[in-house]
Amino acid sequence: MRDTQNHHRFFLFLLYVSVMLVITYLQQEFVLLPSLQNLDLVSEESRLLLLQKWNKWRWIAFLAGPALLLLRLFLVTLCLFVGSFFFSEMSGRKFKDWWSIAMKAQAVLILYSVIFCIVNIYVGSEQSMSLLKYTSLLFLAPDTIEQWIKLPLSAVNLFEIIYWSVMAFIVCRLTESTFRKSFKFVMSSYGVGYLFYIVLLMFLMLYLS
């Protein structure tokens, strides 16, 4: 039983990595490369030099994607694991149990990446940014909103809320508690970590600007 669960987690991680690698390749070939080739702000010689450097280092993106995925899964699992100590219904679970929950819930964000990639390739980057806008709190904000506020607002989007709900449903199945309690747990554990992430974004935006 334990080996089956380990194989399932490993297979799911490989599936996510495969999808991310395909997305990275498609974005590079059909979005980033045409943008570099049609760049009008530099001379032809500078453009060729830029393309050569990009082709030389483009492989880094294929390593960064899986590394960031692994980091995100670890941080989400850590939030859930630490948060379980403060909820009697959630206590007693091991780190790998929360890792499985983080792995399964990650499917929502992978789906979001796939949709964003398809829109970006077939419709255009402007429309893909509109998708980001109209699925987030940016839809409620005026166009004159400060730039350092836009990024945190875009972080709270429809897919993130679905992600929270799916995670709460999986927690509900694991702990046999009510969905309301499970959602409260997700908000109190992962939600706190996500809040720190948004605050960090706001700090970086203010610092860099």
Contacts in CASP RR format, 6 or more apart in sequence:
PFRMAT RR
TARGET T0000
AUTHOR 0000-0000-0000
METHOD contacts of the structure
MODEL  1
MRDTQNHHRFFLFLLYVSVMLVITYLQQEFVLLPSLQNLDLVSEESRLLL
LQKWNKWRWIAFLAGPALLLLRLFLVTLCLFVGSFFFSEMSGRKFKDWWS
IAMKAQAVLILYSVIFCIVNIYVGSEQSMSLLKYTSLLFLAPDTIEQWIK
LPLSAVNLFEIIYWSVMAFIVCRLTESTFRKSFKFVMSSYGVGYLFYIVL
LMFLMLYLS
5 100 0 8 1.000
9 96 0 8 1.000
9 99 0 8 1.000
9 100 0 8 1.000
9 103 0 8 1.000
12 103 0 8 1.000
12 104 0 8 1.000
13 69 0 8 1.000
13 73 0 8 1.000
13 103 0 8 1.000
16 69 0 8 1.000
16 103 0 8 1.000
16 106 0 8 1.000
16 107 0 8 1.000
16 110 0 8 1.000
17 66 0 8 1.000
17 69 0 8 1.000
19 110 0 8 1.000
19 113 0 8 1.000
19 114 0 8 1.000
20 65 0 8 1.000
20 66 0 8 1.000
20 69 0 8 1.000
20 110 0 8 1.000
20 113 0 8 1.000
21 62 0 8 1.000
21 66 0 8 1.000
23 113 0 8 1.000
23 114 0 8 1.000
23 117 0 8 1.000
24 61 0 8 1.000
24 62 0 8 1.000
24 65 0 8 1.000
25 62 0 8 1.000
26 117 0 8 1.000
26 121 0 8 1.000
27 117 0 8 1.000
27 120 0 8 1.000
27 121 0 8 1.000
28 58 0 8 1.000
28 61 0 8 1.000
30 121 0 8 1.000
31 120 0 8 1.000
31 121 0 8 1.000
31 125 0 8 1.000
32 54 0 8 1.000
33 51 0 8 1.000
33 54 0 8 1.000
36 47 0 8 1.000
36 50 0 8 1.000
36 51 0 8 1.000
36 54 0 8 1.000
37 47 0 8 1.000
37 51 0 8 1.000
39 47 0 8 1.000
39 50 0 8 1.000
42 50 0 8 1.000
69 106 0 8 1.000
72 106 0 8 1.000
73 99 0 8 1.000
73 102 0 8 1.000
73 103 0 8 1.000
73 106 0 8 1.000
75 193 0 8 1.000
76 102 0 8 1.000
76 105 0 8 1.000
76 106 0 8 1.000
76 190 0 8 1.000
77 95 0 8 1.000
77 98 0 8 1.000
77 99 0 8 1.000
77 101 0 8 1.000
77 102 0 8 1.000
79 189 0 8 1.000
79 190 0 8 1.000
79 191 0 8 1.000
79 192 0 8 1.000
79 193 0 8 1.000
80 98 0 8 1.000
80 101 0 8 1.000
80 102 0 8 1.000
80 171 0 8 1.000
80 186 0 8 1.000
80 189 0 8 1.000
80 190 0 8 1.000
81 93 0 8 1.000
81 95 0 8 1.000
81 98 0 8 1.000
82 189 0 8 1.000
83 90 0 8 1.000
83 185 0 8 1.000
83 188 0 8 1.000
83 189 0 8 1.000
84 90 0 8 1.000
84 91 0 8 1.000
84 92 0 8 1.000
84 93 0 8 1.000
84 98 0 8 1.000
84 185 0 8 1.000
84 189 0 8 1.000
85 91 0 8 1.000
86 188 0 8 1.000
87 181 0 8 1.000
87 185 0 8 1.000
87 188 0 8 1.000
89 175 0 8 1.000
89 177 0 8 1.000
89 181 0 8 1.000
89 185 0 8 1.000
90 171 0 8 1.000
90 175 0 8 1.000
90 177 0 8 1.000
90 185 0 8 1.000
93 174 0 8 1.000
93 175 0 8 1.000
97 174 0 8 1.000
101 167 0 8 1.000
101 170 0 8 1.000
101 171 0 8 1.000
101 174 0 8 1.000
102 167 0 8 1.000
104 166 0 8 1.000
104 170 0 8 1.000
105 163 0 8 1.000
105 166 0 8 1.000
105 167 0 8 1.000
105 170 0 8 1.000
107 166 0 8 1.000
108 159 0 8 1.000
108 162 0 8 1.000
108 163 0 8 1.000
108 166 0 8 1.000
109 159 0 8 1.000
109 160 0 8 1.000
109 163 0 8 1.000
111 159 0 8 1.000
112 159 0 8 1.000
115 131 0 8 1.000
116 128 0 8 1.000
116 131 0 8 1.000
116 132 0 8 1.000
119 127 0 8 1.000
119 128 0 8 1.000
119 131 0 8 1.000
120 127 0 8 1.000
120 128 0 8 1.000
132 138 0 8 1.000
132 154 0 8 1.000
132 157 0 8 1.000
133 139 0 8 1.000
133 154 0 8 1.000
135 157 0 8 1.000
135 158 0 8 1.000
135 159 0 8 1.000
136 153 0 8 1.000
136 154 0 8 1.000
136 155 0 8 1.000
136 156 0 8 1.000
136 157 0 8 1.000
136 158 0 8 1.000
137 153 0 8 1.000
137 154 0 8 1.000
137 156 0 8 1.000
137 157 0 8 1.000
138 145 0 8 1.000
138 150 0 8 1.000
138 153 0 8 1.000
138 154 0 8 1.000
141 149 0 8 1.000
141 150 0 8 1.000
141 153 0 8 1.000
145 153 0 8 1.000
147 205 0 8 1.000
147 209 0 8 1.000
148 202 0 8 1.000
148 205 0 8 1.000
148 206 0 8 1.000
148 209 0 8 1.000
149 202 0 8 1.000
151 201 0 8 1.000
151 202 0 8 1.000
151 205 0 8 1.000
152 198 0 8 1.000
152 201 0 8 1.000
152 202 0 8 1.000
152 205 0 8 1.000
155 194 0 8 1.000
155 197 0 8 1.000
155 198 0 8 1.000
155 201 0 8 1.000
156 198 0 8 1.000
160 194 0 8 1.000
164 183 0 8 1.000
164 186 0 8 1.000
164 187 0 8 1.000
164 190 0 8 1.000
164 191 0 8 1.000
165 183 0 8 1.000
167 186 0 8 1.000
167 190 0 8 1.000
168 179 0 8 1.000
168 182 0 8 1.000
168 183 0 8 1.000
168 185 0 8 1.000
168 186 0 8 1.000
169 179 0 8 1.000
169 182 0 8 1.000
171 177 0 8 1.000
171 182 0 8 1.000
171 185 0 8 1.000
171 186 0 8 1.000
172 178 0 8 1.000
172 179 0 8 1.000
172 181 0 8 1.000
172 182 0 8 1.000
175 182 0 8 1.000
END
